[in-house]
Amino acid sequence: MKKTILILSSLFLSLSFVSCDDFLDIQPTGKIIPKTVDDYHKLMFTAYVNYPNHKSLTNFRTDEVRITIDEESSKVLSVKDVYTYQDVNPSKQTLSFGYTQFYKTIFYTNDLINNGVNTMQAGDQKEQLLGEAYGLRALSYFDLVNLYAKPYNKNTASTELAIVLQLKHEIEERKHKSTMAEVYAQIHSDIDNAKKHLKVTSFEIGQNHRFTLAAIYALEAKVNLYQNEYEAAIKSVEKALIYKNKLQDLNKDTTTSVASFKSIESILALEEGLIQNLQETALVSDELYNTYDRENDLRFNTSFELVKDSYISKKTGNGEMKSSFRTSELYMIKAEALGHLNRLAEAKSTIENLIVSRYKPEAAAKVLQKLSGLDQKGFISFILDERNKEFALEGHRWYDLRRLNQKQIVHKFGNDTFTLSKNDLRYTLPFPKEARENNPNL
């Protein structure tokens, strides 16, 4: 396995740092180029394991988190510039959002899609791996475009430049960015190809970091929602729910976190919403704390614990909390899409079971009564608030704020105040300095 990965890693580095002539001179003598199903299974495992922990960092840009001043703490220093929106020239200690890692993942998937398709033995295992490669590449581009490009706007998508698409082992160092429309078209193309190849509807616990039919339809639903294609988002959700639809009732079961890969809600357990090392650095903000009905909303006590007079997330710290997609998000997506279409009766019905499973019975009844009286604007606001509570410190909030409500956020660090203004340009991350230096076209 190490030799298999070594040659691909060498090729990846070559793509980034050598000239065309140098690349053509590379001879992988004595190395193993992946060819078999087993080789590519190992390659995909590496791609999954090394997927970036970007969601963990996005938490520190939102209204969910506060951090206390501690100039000697390496953990605090690793997120300080993220927290204070110092993005252009962050310190060397600042954790990366994983720009290069995304493209390394894409490199691995490209190899399987372009080369493995010709060398792997025919059969369901080959088809499943091809489907996973397309799915993971689609997810990579979706995350990249939602970190390093503006939120999708149908009116400007054909002209708005977004990110670089890399679909094969190319050696061009200064490739131009594709338009937003081109990027999303590629994401949809990869999703469609994944659906054609995937054979597994859902994996057992421990293997559910891998793409399945349930996961690819969940991703498609999210992509459609972000493009404001609400009818399409609803259809994608309904497809996903065929394979995975159970909700965990917190009135009956709090032994397993809904954010755990062991939860009955788990669809794709690939990413950590908050990495373990940052658990005690990401203190719950007063704003997030006050969002909850802490007596009746069962999510509060199952999500947070009090440590040294501050609340921190319980959705990390034990290696179990991995949640890229879960069933609660499917219901949230469907309800939001219906809300945007002003089909409020259907929207409220869609979200009802989730409310009942998250609040104590008497409180749930009151929430549903309040819900019944909301107009369209009030309902969309309600869904955003529920998403905030449901997915707190799981890395969803930054994406939701970007696409729906680019509000002002004020962070304090010691005696200093740092403000992200409403509709601030910093709601889009700049490309990393190293990437800009290597490719001036970014």
C-alpha positions in Angstrom: 0.0 0.0 0.0 2.8 2.4 0.9 4.4 1.9 -2.5 1.1 2.4 -4.3 0.6 5.7 -2.5 4.2 6.7 -2.9 4.1 6.8 -6.7 0.9 8.8 -6.8 2.2 11.2 -4.2 5.3 11.7 -6.2 3.3 12.4 -9.3 1.1 14.8 -7.4 4.1 16.8 -6.2 5.5 16.7 -9.7 2.3 18.3 -11.1 2.8 21.2 -8.7 6.5 21.9 -8.8 8.2 20.6 -12.0 8.3 21.8 -15.6 6.8 20.0 -18.5 10.1 18.5 -19.7 11.0 17.3 -16.2 7.7 15.7 -15.7 8.0 13.7 -19.0 11.4 12.4 -17.8 9.9 10.8 -14.7 10.3 7.0 -14.7 8.5 5.1 -11.9 11.1 2.3 -11.9 10.7 0.0 -9.0 7.4 1.5 -7.9 3.9 0.1 -8.1 1.3 2.0 -10.1 -2.2 1.1 -9.0 -4.0 -1.3 -11.3 -6.2 -3.7 -9.4 -9.4 -3.3 -7.5 -7.4 -3.9 -4.3 -4.8 -1.2 -5.3 -7.5 1.3 -5.9 -9.4 0.4 -2.7 -6.3 1.3 -0.8 -5.9 4.5 -2.8 -9.5 5.6 -2.0 -9.0 4.8 1.6 -6.1 7.2 1.6 -8.2 9.8 -0.1 -10.9 9.5 2.4 -8.6 9.5 5.5 -6.8 12.7 4.3 -9.9 14.7 3.4 -9.3 18.2 4.9 -10.7 19.2 8.3 -11.9 22.5 6.9 -15.3 22.4 8.6 -13.5 22.5 12.0 -11.9 25.8 11.1 -15.0 27.4 9.7 -16.6 27.2 13.2 -14.2 29.9 14.3 -15.4 32.4 11.7 -19.0 32.1 12.9 -21.2 33.5 15.7 -21.1 30.0 17.4 -17.7 30.4 19.0 -15.6 32.6 21.2 -12.0 32.1 22.3 -10.1 33.6 25.2 -6.8 35.4 24.9 -3.8 33.2 25.5 -0.8 34.2 23.4 1.2 31.2 24.7 -1.3 28.5 23.7 -0.4 26.9 20.5 -4.0 25.8 20.0 -5.3 29.4 20.3 -2.5 30.7 18.0 -3.5 28.0 15.4 -7.0 29.6 15.0 -6.4 33.2 16.1 -6.1 34.6 12.6 -9.1 32.6 11.4 -11.1 33.9 14.4 -10.1 37.5 13.7 -10.5 37.3 10.0 -6.8 37.9 9.2 -6.9 35.9 6.0 -4.5 37.4 3.6 -1.2 36.8 5.4 -1.9 34.5 8.3 0.9 33.5 10.7 2.8 30.3 10.1 1.0 28.7 13.1 -2.4 29.1 11.6 -4.1 25.9 10.6 -4.9 25.5 6.9 -8.3 25.1 5.4 -6.8 22.4 3.2 -6.7 23.9 -0.3 -3.8 21.7 -1.4 -5.3 18.7 0.4 -8.5 19.1 -1.6 -6.5 18.9 -4.8 -4.6 15.9 -3.6 -7.9 14.1 -3.0 -9.0 15.2 -6.5 -5.7 13.9 -7.9 -6.4 10.4 -6.3 -9.9 10.3 -7.6 -8.8 11.4 -11.1 -6.3 8.6 -11.2 -9.1 6.1 -10.5 -11.6 7.7 -12.9 -9.1 8.0 -15.8 -6.8 5.1 -15.3 -8.4 2.6 -12.9 -11.4 2.3 -15.1 -9.1 0.7 -17.7 -7.1 -1.6 -15.4 -9.5 -2.9 -12.7 -11.2 -6.2 -13.1 -14.8 -5.8 -14.2 -17.5 -6.3 -11.6 -19.4 -4.7 -8.8 -16.3 -3.8 -6.8 -14.9 -1.8 -9.7 -18.2 -0.1 -10.2 -18.5 0.8 -6.5 -15.0 2.3 -6.4 -15.7 4.4 -9.6 -18.9 5.7 -8.0 -17.0 6.6 -4.8 -14.3 8.4 -6.8 -16.9 10.5 -8.6 -18.7 11.2 -5.4 -15.6 12.3 -3.5 -14.5 14.5 -6.4 -17.9 16.1 -6.5 -17.8 16.8 -2.7 -14.2 18.2 -3.0 -15.3 20.7 -5.7 -18.4 21.6 -3.8 -16.4 22.4 -0.6 -13.7 24.2 -2.6 -16.3 26.4 -4.4 -18.1 27.2 -1.1 -14.9 28.2 0.6 -12.9 30.1 -2.1 -15.7 31.5 -4.4 -18.7 33.7 -3.8 -22.1 32.0 -3.1 -23.8 30.7 -6.2 -25.9 33.3 -8.1 -27.7 32.1 -11.2 -27.7 35.5 -12.7 -23.9 35.8 -12.6 -22.8 32.1 -12.7 -21.8 32.1 -16.3 -19.4 35.0 -15.9 -18.3 34.7 -12.2 -14.9 33.1 -11.9 -14.7 30.5 -9.2 -12.0 27.8 -8.8 -9.7 25.7 -10.9 -11.1 22.4 -12.2 -8.5 19.7 -12.5 -10.0 16.6 -14.2 -6.9 14.7 -15.3 -3.1 14.5 -14.5 -2.2 17.8 -16.1 1.1 19.6 -15.7 0.0 23.1 -16.5 1.0 25.2 -13.5 -1.1 28.3 -14.3 -4.5 27.0 -15.2 -7.3 29.6 -15.3 -10.3 29.5 -13.0 -13.5 28.1 -14.3 -16.8 30.0 -14.0 -19.3 29.2 -11.3 -21.6 27.6 -13.9 -18.8 25.4 -15.1 -17.9 24.3 -11.6 -21.4 23.4 -10.7 -21.9 21.6 -14.0 -18.9 19.5 -13.2 -20.2 18.7 -9.7 -23.5 17.6 -11.2 -21.7 15.6 -13.9 -19.7 13.8 -11.2 -22.8 13.2 -9.1 -24.6 11.7 -12.1 -21.7 9.4 -12.9 -21.5 8.4 -9.3 -25.2 7.3 -9.4 -24.5 5.2 -12.4 -21.7 3.3 -10.7 -22.5 3.1 -7.0 -23.8 -0.3 -5.9 -24.0 0.0 -2.1 -27.1 1.7 -0.6 -25.5 2.1 2.8 -22.4 0.7 4.5 -22.3 -0.9 7.9 -20.9 1.1 10.9 -17.2 1.5 10.5 -17.4 1.6 6.7 -19.8 4.5 6.4 -17.1 7.0 5.6 -17.5 5.7 2.0 -19.9 7.1 -0.6 -23.2 5.2 -1.1 -26.4 5.8 -3.1 -27.9 7.4 0.0 -24.8 9.7 0.4 -24.7 10.8 -3.3 -28.4 11.8 -3.3 -27.8 13.7 0.0 -24.9 15.6 -1.7 -27.1 16.2 -4.7 -29.9 17.6 -2.5 -27.4 20.0 -0.8 -25.9 21.1 -4.1 -29.4 21.8 -5.6 -30.4 23.7 -2.4 -27.3 25.9 -2.7 -28.2 26.7 -6.3 -31.7 27.6 -5.3 -33.0 24.7 -7.4 -35.7 23.9 -4.9 -37.8 21.4 -6.8 -34.7 19.5 -7.7 -33.5 19.5 -4.1 -36.8 18.0 -2.9 -36.6 15.2 -5.5 -33.0 14.4 -4.4 -34.0 14.3 -0.7 -36.8 11.9 -1.5 -34.4 9.7 -3.4 -32.0 9.7 -0.4 -34.8 9.0 2.0 -35.5 5.7 0.2 -32.2 4.4 1.5 -31.9 6.2 4.8 -34.7 8.0 6.7 -34.6 7.2 10.5 -34.3 10.0 13.1 -32.9 9.4 16.6 -35.4 10.4 19.2 -33.5 12.2 22.0 -36.4 11.6 24.3 -35.6 7.9 24.2 -31.9 7.6 23.3 -29.1 9.9 24.3 -26.4 7.2 24.7 -25.2 7.8 21.1 -24.7 11.3 19.7 -26.6 12.2 16.5 -23.2 13.4 15.2 -21.6 10.0 15.8 -20.8 7.6 12.9 -22.7 5.0 15.0 -25.9 7.0 15.0 -28.9 5.6 13.1 -29.0 9.0 11.3 -25.5 8.6 9.8 -25.4 8.7 6.0 -21.8 9.7 5.3 -19.3 9.8 8.3 -16.3 11.3 6.6 -15.5 14.6 8.4 -15.1 15.8 11.9 -17.1 18.9 12.6 -14.6 20.0 15.2 -11.2 18.3 15.6 -10.4 17.0 19.1 -7.4 19.3 19.7 -9.6 22.4 19.4 -12.4 21.2 21.7 -11.5 23.4 24.6 -10.6 26.3 22.4 -14.0 26.5 20.7 -16.0 27.9 23.6 -19.7 28.3 23.0 -20.6 31.9 22.3 -23.2 33.7 24.3 -25.2 34.0 21.1 -25.3 30.3 20.5 -25.9 29.6 24.2 -29.0 31.9 24.2 -30.4 30.3 21.1 -31.4 27.2 22.9 -34.3 26.5 25.2 -31.9 24.9 27.5 -34.6 23.3 29.7 -36.6 21.7 26.9 -34.3 21.4 23.9 -32.6 18.1 24.4 -29.9 19.0 21.9 -28.2 21.3 24.4 -27.2 18.8 27.0 -26.4 16.2 24.5 -24.2 18.6 22.5 -22.4 20.6 25.2 -20.7 20.2 28.6 -19.5 22.8 31.2 -15.8 22.9 31.6 -14.0 25.7 33.6 -17.1 27.9 33.6 -17.5 27.7 29.8 -19.5 25.3 27.6 -17.6 23.2 25.0 -18.8 20.8 22.4 -19.3 17.1 23.2 -19.4 16.3 19.5 -15.7 15.7 19.4 -12.9 14.2 21.5 -13.5 10.5 21.2 -12.8 9.6 17.6 -16.5 8.8 17.0 -17.9 12.2 15.9 -17.8 12.1 12.1 -20.8 13.4 10.3 -20.8 14.8 6.7 -24.5 13.9 6.0 -27.2 12.6 8.3 -30.9 12.1 7.9 -31.9 15.2 10.0 -30.2 17.4 7.3 -32.3 15.7 4.6 -35.5 16.8 6.4 -34.0 20.3 6.9 -33.2 20.6 3.2 -36.6 19.5 2.1 -38.4 21.8 4.6 -36.3 24.8 3.6 -36.8 24.1 -0.1 -40.6 23.8 0.4 -40.5 27.0 2.4 -38.7 28.9 -0.4 -41.5 27.6 -2.8 -44.0 28.9 -0.3 -45.5 25.5 0.2 -45.7 26.1 3.9 -48.1 23.3 4.9 -45.8 20.7 3.4 -42.7 22.4 4.8 -44.1 22.4 8.3 -45.2 18.8 8.0 -41.7 17.8 6.8 -40.0 19.2 9.9 -42.5 18.0 12.5 -40.9 14.7 13.3 -37.6 16.3 13.7 -39.0 18.8 16.2 -40.7 16.0 18.2 -37.5 14.0 18.3 -35.4 17.0 19.6 -37.7 18.7 22.2 -39.4 17.4 25.3 -43.0 16.5 24.5 -44.8 19.6 26.0 -42.2 22.0 24.5 -42.4 20.2 21.1 -46.1 20.9 21.0 -45.5 24.6 21.7 -42.8 24.8 19.0 -45.2 23.2 16.5 -48.0 25.6 17.5 -45.7 28.5 16.9 -44.5 27.0 13.7 -48.1 26.7 12.4 -48.5 30.5 12.5 -45.3 31.5 10.6 -45.4 33.1 7.2 -42.8 32.4 4.6 -40.2 34.8 5.9 -40.7 33.6 9.4 -40.4 30.0 8.4 -37.1 30.4 6.6 -35.8 32.2 9.6 -37.0 29.4 11.8 -35.3 26.8 9.7 -32.0 28.7 9.8 -32.2 28.9 13.6 -33.1 25.2 13.8 -30.1 24.3 11.6 -27.9 26.4 13.9 -29.0 24.4 16.9 -29.1 21.0 15.2 -25.6 21.3 13.6 -23.9 23.5 16.2 -20.1 23.2 15.9 -20.4 20.6 13.1 -19.1 23.0 10.4 -22.5 23.9 8.8 -23.0 27.4 10.1 -20.4 29.2 8.0 -21.9 27.8 4.8 -25.4 28.7 5.9 -24.5 32.2 6.8 -22.7 32.7 3.4 -25.7 31.6 1.4 -28.7 32.9 3.4 -27.7 35.6 5.8 -24.3 37.3 5.6 -24.8 39.0 9.0 -22.4 41.1 10.9 -20.3 39.1 13.3 -18.2 40.6 16.1 -15.4 38.7 17.7 -13.4 39.9 20.7 -9.9 38.8 21.5 -8.6 40.3 24.7 -9.2 44.1 24.4 -9.4 44.0 20.6 -12.6 43.8 18.6 -12.8 42.3 15.1 -15.8 42.8 12.9 -17.0 40.8 9.9 -19.4 43.3 8.4 -22.7 42.4 6.8 -22.0 41.1 3.3 -18.3 41.4 4.0 -16.0 40.2 1.2 -14.3 38.1 3.8 -17.3 35.7 3.6 -15.2 34.3 0.8 -11.7 33.0 1.7 -8.8 34.2 -0.4 -6.7 31.6 -2.1 -3.7 30.7 0.0 -0.5 32.7 -0.6 1.4 29.6 -1.8 -1.3 28.8 -4.3 -1.4 32.4 -5.6 2.4 32.5 -6.0 2.4 29.2 -7.9 -0.6 30.3 -10.1 -1.0 34.1 -10.6 -4.3 33.3 -12.5 -6.0 32.6 -9.2 
